[in-house]
Amino acid sequence: MKKKSALAKSSSALRVICLGVWLTVLVAGVISYVLYPHLFTAENIAAFLLRFRGEIWLIYFAMSAFRGFTLLPSTPLVIAGTLLFPQQPLLVLIVSIIGILLSSSMIYFFSEYLGFSDYFENYKPELTYKIKAGLEHPLGFGLVALCAFFPLVTTDLVCYLAGTTKMNYLQFIIAVFVGELLLCSFYIYFGGAVMNLMH
């Protein structure tokens, strides 16, 4: 019993630490984005990545994978990839999609690990059930895919919501894949032309 109690306490302490670190990163990311939006343009991200020529693909992938914890949009990062590697659009697409799917999966399981699901099931069981039922409905699949595709809606919030309500993971990740594949393909293959028209 004492061992179980000690394990429970250490697990609880670790959750609190993870929550604190996540909130710190989240708040820092949002504040930085609001105060210094110019730092998060595709051009500046590309310039930053060029400092790591030897490990540029690794850094790009890591930024794609961990960006979700900050709730910062993925659009500038994807476009930065097209600016850096204009002759390798397929590789940019593959790396971007894998990074986004990994990020979405980590957020999904991270929200459950932090106890968000237990909290809402205990204090808002009816709302949790309705949201989960809605997300797992065939139209819910389309909604998740649409959120992943629509650039003005952050996919990461949907990932947290899906993890919190314990939406079926396979349905969730396939929906994210479909939406993000369409969006990233558009940015990578047509984004340059759109940006030229805007200038």
Secondary structure, 3 states (H helix, E strand, C coil): CHHHHHHHHHHHHHHHHHHHHHHHHHHHHHHHHHHCHHHHCHHHHHHHHHHHHHHHHHHHHHHHHHHHHHCCCCHHHHHHHHHHCCCCHHHHHHHHHHHHHHHHHHHHHHHHHCCHHHHHHHHCHHHHHHHHHHHHCHHHHHHHHHHHHCCCCCHHHHHHHHHHCCCCHHHHHHHHHHHHHHHHHHHHHHHHHHHHHHC
